[in-house]
Amino acid sequence: MTITYGGHPGASPSARADASYESDEGFRVPHKTVIIGGGAAGLGAAGGVKAASPDAEVVVYTEYEDVAYSPCGIPYVHGKEISDFDKLFLATKEQYVSVGIDVHYETTVTKVDTAARKVHVEGEGAVSYDTLIFATGFDYADPGVPGKDLGGLYYVKNIRRAMEWDEVLDSVKTAVVIEATPLGVEMTTSLAHRGIETHLVDPHPWPLAEMADPDIMAPVEESWRELGVITHFNTTLKGFVGQGRVSSVATSDGEIPCDLVVVATHKVPNARLAAAAGLEIGSTGGVVVDERMATSVDGVFAAGDCTEIPHGLTRVPLQGLTGSHAYAQGKTAGQNAGGGDRRYKAVYVPWGTPAGKWIIGGASFGETTATALGIPYVVGQAQGISRARYYPGVKPVKVKLLAEPGSLRLIGAQIVGGEGIKERADFLAMAVKHGFTFHDLSAMENVYSPAIGALNEPIVVAATNGLEELRKAGKL
């Protein structure tokens, strides 16, 4: 049987004009997209395919029992800020069936043959596809120490396992969190909220040291001390100790007795299957994609934590971004795999998270990263407030802005405060993307309403302070 895509023999499936192709027998065959992975990127991709081609056949393979829940919410259930794991599910299994998305649960894809356009599925054999999307997510970096196979080591990822661990936490008196990554920061706070004696072990001098600046994290450390968290910075993990189950953590600063360990090492791309299929892998270990989320192999796309995406300013490839990035990448991959036309640009990385009693965030990068990359910068910063000083519930907000010397174009920002951090991070990422300067930010309009915004917006004050410091130094 000869297959013709969009009426053009041999054309790429991603270039066809509709959701089906015509066999030489004259009947229409639905276009089929296979998606490997059922997280934010995978289900975003499934929706993207359906948006571009409602009649397309979409099959999702996942190794887990569920799809499309929010793993980012797991720490907050553990900390009792969220009452129930059921609240983390975005849709029911029946809803995916009703929109024509065929999800195969607890199913492993063992091999991909891109030449034959087939995936080999455990228990199903070879399955053909027209377009394929890798959304295989991430793994935690191997701690690389003795005892990593002991019981009592918790890797926060699968919601079913999280439900089981949540029951265990009821009897845990002492826990150790390995590494102050974003997840490590969230779990440290959540375990402390749970009333568990919590130790945090990290080889760096402060939490989130590879992305956040020490002055931004200092209030977080202070609030952890108020919660009873015991921090072990500049401390190297040596091993997990126990007989069958972990009973202590060995570090360069001695052993820490514990009932449970949360392993929150860095996320690394789960790109083994993609690499074995011949896709180009980048310097981070993630799949290389273009703006269409297309890989180096025709008809194959990738999205989410298994990929790497360039930073908008530095063009340095980044991996392990947030769920919102993964979902948007999945939508892009899905629409293009389904015959649409959508682009995902380089990123400027707005980020934020609760930490201790504070909320931290930023956009692009801060002083630590700029210094590490050898990027020159000038700073403008301010200590402001989130509401009118007389309105109940007013919170402090510290804003630090980085700009390119000379042009004063914004290149990064970091923030710590009690509220309004997410919105400022989102705005500042767009300000970086569109080339706003200290002059622009110093003169920008801002909402003033006592209950929601102070007369002096901290971003404006930070930019104004930066300009004033440059004038004093004779550089403006």
Secondary structure, DSSP 8 states (H G I E B T S, - for coil): --EEETTEET--GGG-SSSEEEETTS-EEE-EEEEE--SHHHHHHHHHHHHH-TT-EEEEE-SSS--SB-GGGHHHHHTTSS--GGGGB-S-HHHHHHTTEEEETT--EEEEETTTTEEEETTTEEEE-SEEEE---EEE----STTTTSBTEE----HHHHHHHHHHHTT-SEEEEE--SHHHHHHHHHHHHTT-EEEEE-SSSSTTTTTS-HHHHHHHHHHHHHHT-EEE-S--EEEEEESSBEEEEEETTEEEE-SEEEE---EEE--HHHHHTT--B-TTSSEE--TT-B-SSTTEEE-GGGEEEEBTTT--EE-S--HHHHHHHHHHHHHHHTT-------B---EEEEETTEEEEEES--HHHHHHHT---EEEEEEEESS-TTSTT--EEEEEEEE-TTT-BEEEEEEEESSSHHHHHHHHHHHHHTT-BHHHHHT-----BTTTB-SS-HHHHHHHHHHHHHHHTT--
